[in-house]
Amino acid sequence: MLPQLLISGLALGAAYALVALGFVLVLNASRAVNFAHGDLVAAGGFATVALATLLPVPAILLLPAVLIVMAAVGLAIAALAYFPLSRRPPAALFVSTIAVGLIIRNGLDALFGAAPRAGPPLLGAGLVEIGPAVASRQSIAIIVAAALLIALLWVLLARTRMGKRLRASAEDPEMARALGVPVARMVAFAFALAAALAGAAGLLLANQFFVTPEDGGALMLKAYVAAALGGWGRLAGAVAGALAIAFFEVGVASLLSYPVAEALLYASALAILALRPQGLFPEHAGQRA
């Protein structure tokens, strides 16, 4: 049973990692918390459901369309909720992104209803034997798809000119602006990229874990906790924090129940941050990675 739990935890953690990475990208680029980020995950799930009714194909073929749609949503959020208020006190940005999240949540409820919906499987149904474990094809597909997306994100940030500009804007926006980097465009790009990652996570979760309009709040909290545990600003730390959350949830839920796992997760996060407020993998001064 342990290998199966590990595979289930890794699949859930891989999707959570995409959510946390998007959250940290916006946090680094804009110095603001996008409280609508969890609702973008739900929007990505429902975008998958809607596209699947038009194109009854495996979800992996819908992924490019979901990425494009959600990137456009991210740009719209940046244009409407961030840039007009970027020079205002931080509380204004908090309120604006919370408002956007509520708009998305209620819009999804009006369009799709409150009942849980399932998206199509990534590649197909069925089980796969991996040594002593028997895992669903969906779990394996989630792990592989998320790993590829994370690898592509790393290549983008570490090996491309656009990625280097984005990192420079996040580390020192004034210096980047003085060197000719279009910081505002980089912030908009971060919002688009973060929303695309959130949409991808929604697509990965929609089949095996279902999706409802109310999922955004819980996913936002988990992204926040993952970023805090992993050390604010560290992308690798966000992935580690997301995986830790998923393994904790799956392990405790298998022994007790999911509500108990949720309660113990947040209690454990509070205890860890009380003892180590900089997180488990704190960010080095002057570094965004």
KEKE-3310 file (N, C-alpha, C; in steps of 0.2 Angstrom, whole numbers, plus 5000, padded with zeros to 4 digits):
npx = (5004:5010:5019:5009:5002:5013:5014:5001:5002:5013:5008:4997:5005:5013:5004:5000:5012:5013:5004:5009:5021:5017:5011:5022:5029:5022:5022:5036:5039:5030:5029:5018:5004:4994:4978:4968:4973:4971:4958:4960:4965:4954:4947:4954:4952:4938:4938:4944:4934:4924:4930:4931:4919:4917:4927:4930:4942:4957:4963:4976:4978:4971:4978:4987:4978:4971:4982:4984:4972:4971:4983:4979:4969:4977:4984:4974:4970:4981:4981:4969:4968:4981:4990:4984:4983:4996:5004:4998:4994:4998:4987:4977:4980:4978:4964:4959:4963:4957:4944:4944:4945:4933:4924:4928:4925:4911:4907:4910:4902:4889:4890:4893:4887:4886:4889:4901:4913:4920:4934:4941:4951:4969:4977:4970:4960:4962:4974:4991:5004:5018:5031:5029:5018:5001:4995:4985:4983:4980:4986:5000:5001:4998:5010:5020:5017:5016:5030:5036:5031:5036:5050:5051:5048:5059:5069:5065:5067:5080:5088:5084:5083:5071:5068:5079:5077:5065:5069:5079:5071:5063:5072:5079:5070:5072:5086:5085:5076:5084:5094:5087:5077:5061:5051:5038:5032:5038:5032:5018:5020:5024:5012:5004:5011:5010:4996:4994:5001:4993:4981:4985:4987:4974:4968:4975:4970:4957:4951:4954:4952:4941:4932:4926:4917:4921:4933:4944:4948:4953:4964:4971:4976:4984:4994:4999:5004:5013:5023:5027:5032:5042:5051:5050:5049:5057:5058:5061:5060:5046:5041:5046:5039:5025:5025:5028:5016:5006:5010:5008:4995:4989:4995:4990:4976:4974:4975:4966:4955:4950:4946:4952:4965:4966:4964:4975:4986:4986:4988:5000:5008:5007:5014:5027:5030:5030:5041:5051:5051:5056:5054:5056:5066:5074:5075:5090:5098:5095:5093:5084:5076)
npy = (4994:5006:5010:5014:5024:5033:5036:5042:5053:5059:5062:5071:5081:5085:5092:5102:5108:5115:5125:5132:5137:5146:5155:5160:5166:5177:5184:5186:5194:5205:5209:5207:5199:5188:5185:5179:5168:5154:5153:5154:5141:5133:5139:5135:5121:5121:5127:5116:5107:5113:5114:5101:5097:5102:5097:5081:5074:5066:5074:5079:5084:5095:5103:5114:5123:5127:5132:5144:5151:5153:5161:5172:5176:5179:5190:5199:5201:5207:5219:5224:5223:5224:5234:5247:5249:5248:5258:5261:5258:5242:5236:5239:5232:5219:5219:5221:5209:5199:5203:5200:5186:5183:5187:5178:5166:5166:5168:5156:5148:5152:5149:5135:5129:5123:5109:5096:5094:5083:5082:5077:5062:5062:5054:5041:5029:5016:5005:5004:4993:4995:4989:4984:4991:4997:5008:5022:5026:5039:5046:5043:5050:5063:5066:5065:5074:5086:5086:5089:5101:5109:5107:5114:5127:5129:5129:5140:5151:5150:5148:5157:5173:5180:5174:5178:5191:5192:5187:5196:5208:5204:5202:5215:5228:5242:5243:5234:5241:5253:5247:5245:5235:5230:5232:5233:5225:5213:5210:5209:5198:5188:5187:5181:5169:5163:5162:5153:5142:5139:5136:5124:5116:5115:5108:5096:5091:5090:5078:5067:5072:5080:5096:5111:5127:5132:5128:5136:5144:5135:5130:5141:5144:5133:5135:5147:5142:5133:5141:5148:5138:5134:5144:5161:5167:5157:5147:5133:5129:5132:5121:5110:5113:5111:5097:5092:5096:5088:5075:5074:5076:5065:5054:5056:5056:5044:5036:5042:5054:5064:5078:5078:5077:5090:5099:5096:5098:5113:5116:5110:5118:5130:5128:5125:5137:5145:5141:5142:5155:5159:5149:5132:5132:5144:5160:5166:5181:5194:5186:5178:5163)
npz = (5000:5003:4992:4983:4989:4989:4976:4973:4982:4975:4963:4967:4973:4962:4954:4964:4965:4953:4955:4966:4960:4951:4959:4967:4956:4953:4965:4966:4955:4956:4969:4976:4983:4974:4977:4969:4964:4967:4962:4949:4946:4948:4937:4926:4927:4924:4912:4905:4906:4898:4886:4883:4880:4868:4860:4861:4866:4873:4888:4887:4874:4875:4883:4877:4872:4884:4891:4884:4884:4898:4900:4894:4903:4914:4909:4908:4922:4927:4920:4924:4938:4944:4938:4938:4952:4956:4962:4974:4992:4999:5003:4994:4983:4988:4991:4978:4971:4978:4975:4961:4962:4968:4958:4948:4954:4957:4944:4938:4945:4941:4927:4927:4938:4955:4957:4958:4945:4932:4922:4906:4906:4906:4897:4896:4904:4917:4925:4930:4933:4943:4948:4965:4966:4961:4951:4945:4927:4926:4937:4934:4922:4926:4934:4925:4916:4923:4928:4916:4912:4923:4920:4908:4912:4920:4910:4903:4912:4916:4904:4894:4886:4889:4901:4909:4909:4916:4929:4932:4934:4944:4955:4956:4952:4949:4945:4934:4926:4924:4916:4904:4904:4901:4913:4917:4907:4910:4922:4918:4910:4920:4927:4916:4914:4926:4928:4917:4922:4933:4926:4920:4931:4935:4925:4926:4938:4937:4932:4940:4953:4953:4951:4958:4959:4971:4975:4974:4985:4995:4987:4985:4998:5000:4991:4996:5009:5004:4998:5009:5018:5009:5009:5006:4989:4983:4970:4969:4982:4984:4976:4984:4996:4991:4987:5000:5007:4999:5001:5015:5016:5009:5016:5030:5027:5022:5034:5043:5040:5026:5030:5043:5039:5032:5043:5052:5043:5042:5055:5058:5049:5054:5066:5061:5055:5066:5073:5064:5055:5043:5034:5028:5018:5017:5008:5001:5004:4992:4982:4969:4965)
capx = (5000:5014:5021:5003:5001:5018:5012:4996:5005:5017:5003:4994:5010:5015:4999:5001:5018:5012:5000:5014:5026:5013:5010:5028:5031:5019:5025:5043:5039:5026:5030:5011:5000:4988:4973:4964:4977:4967:4952:4963:4966:4947:4945:4958:4948:4932:4940:4945:4927:4920:4933:4930:4912:4917:4932:4930:4949:4961:4965:4983:4977:4968:4982:4989:4972:4970:4987:4983:4966:4973:4988:4975:4966:4982:4985:4968:4970:4987:4979:4963:4968:4987:4994:4980:4984:5003:5008:4994:4996:4997:4980:4973:4981:4975:4957:4958:4964:4952:4938:4944:4944:4926:4921:4929:4921:4904:4905:4910:4896:4884:4890:4893:4884:4890:4891:4908:4913:4926:4937:4943:4958:4975:4978:4966:4959:4965:4979:4998:5008:5025:5034:5024:5012:4997:4993:4981:4986:4980:4991:5006:5001:4999:5017:5024:5015:5019:5037:5038:5030:5041:5056:5051:5048:5066:5073:5063:5069:5087:5091:5082:5083:5065:5068:5084:5074:5060:5073:5082:5065:5061:5078:5080:5067:5075:5092:5083:5074:5090:5097:5083:5073:5054:5049:5031:5030:5040:5027:5013:5022:5023:5005:5001:5014:5007:4989:4994:5002:4987:4976:4987:4985:4967:4967:4978:4966:4949:4948:4955:4950:4936:4933:4920:4919:4923:4940:4949:4950:4958:4970:4975:4979:4989:5000:5002:5008:5019:5028:5029:5036:5048:5055:5047:5053:5061:5054:5062:5057:5039:5040:5047:5033:5019:5026:5027:5009:5003:5012:5005:4987:4988:4996:4985:4969:4973:4975:4961:4950:4953:4945:4957:4971:4966:4965:4982:4990:4987:4991:5007:5011:5008:5019:5033:5032:5031:5048:5055:5047:5059:5052:5061:5071:5074:5078:5096:5098:5097:5093:5077:5078)
capy = (5000:5012:5013:5017:5031:5038:5038:5046:5059:5063:5065:5077:5086:5088:5098:5108:5112:5120:5131:5136:5140:5152:5160:5163:5170:5184:5187:5189:5199:5211:5210:5207:5192:5187:5181:5176:5163:5148:5153:5153:5134:5131:5141:5130:5115:5122:5128:5110:5103:5116:5112:5093:5096:5103:5092:5075:5071:5066:5081:5081:5088:5101:5107:5120:5128:5129:5137:5150:5154:5156:5166:5178:5178:5182:5197:5203:5202:5211:5225:5227:5223:5226:5240:5253:5250:5246:5263:5262:5254:5235:5233:5240:5226:5213:5219:5220:5202:5196:5204:5196:5179:5182:5187:5171:5160:5167:5167:5149:5145:5154:5146:5128:5126:5121:5102:5094:5092:5080:5083:5070:5059:5065:5049:5036:5026:5010:5004:5002:4990:4998:4985:4981:4996:4997:5015:5023:5029:5046:5048:5043:5055:5069:5066:5066:5081:5092:5087:5092:5109:5112:5107:5119:5133:5130:5131:5147:5155:5149:5148:5161:5180:5182:5172:5182:5198:5191:5186:5203:5212:5202:5204:5222:5231:5248:5242:5231:5247:5257:5243:5244:5229:5233:5229:5232:5219:5207:5209:5206:5191:5184:5186:5177:5163:5161:5159:5147:5136:5137:5132:5117:5112:5114:5102:5089:5089:5090:5071:5062:5075:5084:5103:5115:5134:5134:5125:5141:5146:5130:5129:5147:5143:5128:5138:5151:5138:5130:5146:5150:5133:5133:5150:5166:5169:5152:5142:5126:5129:5131:5114:5106:5114:5108:5090:5090:5096:5083:5068:5074:5075:5058:5050:5057:5055:5036:5034:5045:5056:5070:5084:5078:5079:5097:5102:5094:5102:5120:5116:5109:5123:5136:5126:5125:5144:5148:5139:5144:5159:5160:5143:5127:5133:5152:5163:5170:5189:5197:5180:5175:5157)
capz = (5000:5004:4985:4980:4993:4987:4969:4974:4984:4970:4958:4969:4974:4956:4953:4969:4963:4947:4958:4970:4956:4948:4965:4968:4951:4953:4971:4965:4950:4958:4976:4978:4983:4970:4980:4965:4960:4968:4958:4942:4945:4946:4930:4922:4927:4920:4904:4902:4905:4893:4879:4882:4877:4861:4857:4865:4865:4879:4890:4885:4868:4877:4887:4874:4872:4891:4893:4880:4887:4905:4900:4892:4909:4918:4907:4910:4929:4928:4917:4928:4946:4947:4936:4940:4959:4958:4967:4980:4997:4997:5005:4988:4979:4991:4989:4971:4968:4981:4971:4955:4964:4969:4952:4944:4958:4956:4937:4937:4948:4937:4921:4927:4944:4961:4958:4956:4938:4930:4915:4903:4908:4901:4891:4896:4911:4918:4930:4928:4938:4944:4954:4969:4966:4956:4950:4939:4922:4927:4941:4931:4917:4930:4937:4919:4913:4928:4928:4909:4913:4928:4917:4903:4916:4922:4904:4901:4917:4917:4898:4889:4887:4892:4908:4913:4911:4922:4935:4934:4936:4951:4960:4957:4947:4948:4941:4928:4922:4922:4910:4898:4904:4901:4919:4917:4902:4913:4927:4914:4908:4925:4928:4911:4915:4933:4926:4913:4926:4937:4922:4919:4937:4935:4920:4929:4944:4935:4931:4946:4960:4951:4952:4959:4959:4978:4976:4974:4992:4998:4983:4987:5005:5000:4987:5001:5014:5001:4997:5016:5020:5005:5009:5001:4984:4980:4966:4971:4989:4983:4974:4989:5000:4988:4988:5007:5008:4996:5005:5022:5015:5007:5022:5035:5025:5022:5041:5047:5035:5023:5034:5048:5036:5031:5049:5054:5039:5044:5062:5057:5045:5059:5071:5058:5054:5073:5075:5058:5051:5036:5030:5028:5013:5016:5002:5002:5003:4986:4977:4967:4961)
cpx = (5004:5017:5015:5001:5007:5016:5006:4998:5009:5013:5000:4999:5013:5010:4999:5007:5017:5008:5005:5019:5023:5012:5016:5031:5028:5021:5032:5043:5035:5026:5022:5008:4994:4983:4968:4967:4974:4961:4954:4963:4959:4945:4948:4954:4942:4933:4941:4939:4924:4923:4932:4923:4912:4922:4933:4936:4952:4963:4972:4983:4974:4972:4985:4984:4971:4975:4986:4977:4968:4978:4984:4972:4971:4984:4980:4968:4976:4985:4973:4964:4975:4990:4990:4981:4991:5006:5003:4996:4994:4990:4975:4973:4978:4967:4955:4958:4959:4945:4938:4943:4937:4922:4922:4925:4914:4902:4905:4904:4889:4884:4889:4889:4889:4892:4898:4908:4920:4928:4939:4950:4963:4976:4973:4965:4962:4971:4985:5001:5016:5028:5029:5017:5008:4994:4989:4985:4986:4985:4998:5007:5002:5006:5021:5023:5017:5026:5039:5037:5035:5048:5057:5051:5056:5070:5071:5067:5077:5091:5089:5083:5077:5066:5073:5081:5069:5064:5076:5077:5063:5066:5079:5077:5070:5081:5090:5080:5079:5094:5093:5078:5066:5051:5042:5028:5032:5035:5020:5014:5022:5016:5002:5004:5011:5000:4989:4996:4996:4982:4978:4986:4978:4965:4969:4973:4959:4947:4948:4952:4944:4937:4926:4922:4922:4930:4945:4952:4955:4964:4975:4979:4985:4995:5003:5007:5014:5025:5031:5034:5043:5053:5052:5052:5057:5057:5055:5059:5049:5037:5040:5041:5027:5019:5025:5019:5005:5004:5009:4998:4986:4989:4991:4978:4968:4972:4968:4955:4953:4952:4950:4964:4972:4968:4972:4987:4991:4989:4998:5011:5012:5013:5026:5035:5033:5039:5053:5052:5050:5057:5058:5067:5072:5078:5085:5095:5100:5096:5085:5078:5072)
cpy = (5006:5015:5016:5024:5036:5040:5043:5053:5063:5066:5072:5083:5089:5094:5104:5112:5117:5126:5135:5140:5147:5157:5164:5167:5177:5187:5190:5195:5206:5213:5210:5200:5192:5182:5178:5170:5156:5147:5152:5145:5131:5133:5137:5124:5115:5123:5121:5106:5106:5114:5105:5092:5097:5099:5086:5071:5070:5073:5084:5085:5094:5106:5114:5125:5131:5134:5144:5154:5157:5161:5173:5181:5182:5189:5202:5205:5207:5218:5228:5228:5224:5233:5246:5255:5249:5251:5264:5257:5247:5233:5234:5234:5220:5213:5218:5213:5198:5197:5200:5189:5178:5182:5180:5166:5161:5166:5160:5146:5146:5150:5138:5125:5124:5114:5101:5092:5088:5081:5077:5068:5062:5060:5044:5033:5020:5011:5002:4999:4993:4994:4982:4985:4995:5005:5017:5027:5037:5049:5048:5049:5062:5071:5068:5073:5087:5092:5090:5099:5112:5112:5113:5126:5134:5132:5138:5152:5156:5150:5153:5168:5183:5180:5176:5189:5198:5191:5193:5208:5210:5203:5211:5226:5238:5247:5239:5237:5251:5254:5242:5239:5232:5229:5228:5226:5213:5205:5206:5199:5186:5182:5181:5170:5159:5158:5153:5141:5134:5134:5125:5113:5110:5108:5096:5087:5088:5083:5067:5065:5079:5092:5106:5122:5136:5131:5130:5143:5141:5129:5136:5147:5138:5131:5143:5148:5135:5135:5148:5145:5132:5139:5155:5168:5163:5147:5135:5125:5128:5124:5109:5106:5111:5100:5088:5090:5090:5076:5068:5073:5068:5053:5050:5055:5047:5033:5036:5047:5062:5077:5084:5080:5087:5101:5102:5098:5109:5120:5115:5115:5129:5134:5127:5133:5148:5147:5141:5148:5160:5154:5138:5128:5140:5154:5167:5177:5190:5191:5179:5169:5153)
cpz = (5000:4997:4982:4983:4990:4980:4969:4976:4979:4965:4960:4971:4968:4954:4957:4967:4958:4950:4962:4966:4953:4954:4966:4963:4951:4959:4970:4960:4952:4965:4979:4978:4979:4973:4976:4962:4961:4963:4951:4941:4944:4939:4925:4921:4923:4913:4901:4901:4899:4886:4878:4879:4870:4857:4862:4864:4872:4881:4888:4879:4869:4880:4883:4874:4879:4893:4890:4883:4894:4905:4898:4899:4914:4916:4909:4917:4930:4925:4921:4935:4948:4945:4938:4948:4961:4963:4973:4985:4996:4998:4999:4984:4981:4990:4982:4968:4972:4977:4965:4956:4965:4963:4948:4948:4956:4948:4935:4939:4944:4930:4922:4933:4949:4961:4955:4948:4936:4923:4913:4906:4903:4895:4891:4903:4911:4923:4927:4934:4937:4950:4958:4969:4960:4956:4944:4934:4923:4931:4938:4926:4921:4932:4931:4916:4917:4928:4921:4909:4917:4924:4912:4906:4918:4916:4903:4906:4917:4910:4893:4891:4891:4900:4912:4914:4916:4928:4937:4937:4943:4956:4961:4951:4945:4943:4935:4923:4920:4916:4904:4898:4905:4907:4919:4912:4906:4919:4924:4912:4914:4927:4923:4912:4921:4931:4922:4917:4931:4933:4921:4925:4937:4930:4923:4935:4942:4934:4937:4953:4959:4953:4953:4959:4966:4979:4977:4980:4995:4994:4984:4993:5004:4996:4992:5006:5010:5000:5004:5018:5016:5005:5004:4996:4980:4977:4968:4978:4988:4980:4980:4994:4998:4989:4995:5009:5006:5000:5012:5021:5014:5013:5027:5033:5024:5029:5044:5042:5032:5027:5040:5045:5035:5038:5052:5050:5041:5051:5062:5054:5050:5064:5068:5057:5061:5075:5070:5053:5044:5032:5031:5023:5012:5010:5004:5000:4996:4980:4976:4963:4962)
residu = (MET:LEU:PRO:GLN:LEU:LEU:ILE:SER:GLY:LEU:ALA:LEU:GLY:ALA:ALA:TYR:ALA:LEU:VAL:ALA:LEU:GLY:PHE:VAL:LEU:VAL:LEU:ASN:ALA:SER:ARG:ALA:VAL:ASN:PHE:ALA:HIS:GLY:ASP:LEU:VAL:ALA:ALA:GLY:GLY:PHE:ALA:THR:VAL:ALA:LEU:ALA:THR:LEU:LEU:PRO:VAL:PRO:ALA:ILE:LEU:LEU:LEU:PRO:ALA:VAL:LEU:ILE:VAL:MET:ALA:ALA:VAL:GLY:LEU:ALA:ILE:ALA:ALA:LEU:ALA:TYR:PHE:PRO:LEU:SER:ARG:ARG:PRO:PRO:ALA:ALA:LEU:PHE:VAL:SER:THR:ILE:ALA:VAL:GLY:LEU:ILE:ILE:ARG:ASN:GLY:LEU:ASP:ALA:LEU:PHE:GLY:ALA:ALA:PRO:ARG:ALA:GLY:PRO:PRO:LEU:LEU:GLY:ALA:GLY:LEU:VAL:GLU:ILE:GLY:PRO:ALA:VAL:ALA:SER:ARG:GLN:SER:ILE:ALA:ILE:ILE:VAL:ALA:ALA:ALA:LEU:LEU:ILE:ALA:LEU:LEU:TRP:VAL:LEU:LEU:ALA:ARG:THR:ARG:MET:GLY:LYS:ARG:LEU:ARG:ALA:SER:ALA:GLU:ASP:PRO:GLU:MET:ALA:ARG:ALA:LEU:GLY:VAL:PRO:VAL:ALA:ARG:MET:VAL:ALA:PHE:ALA:PHE:ALA:LEU:ALA:ALA:ALA:LEU:ALA:GLY:ALA:ALA:GLY:LEU:LEU:LEU:ALA:ASN:GLN:PHE:PHE:VAL:THR:PRO:GLU:ASP:GLY:GLY:ALA:LEU:MET:LEU:LYS:ALA:TYR:VAL:ALA:ALA:ALA:LEU:GLY:GLY:TRP:GLY:ARG:LEU:ALA:GLY:ALA:VAL:ALA:GLY:ALA:LEU:ALA:ILE:ALA:PHE:PHE:GLU:VAL:GLY:VAL:ALA:SER:LEU:LEU:SER:TYR:PRO:VAL:ALA:GLU:ALA:LEU:LEU:TYR:ALA:SER:ALA:LEU:ALA:ILE:LEU:ALA:LEU:ARG:PRO:GLN:GLY:LEU:PHE:PRO:GLU:HIS:ALA:GLY:GLN:ARG:ALA)
# end
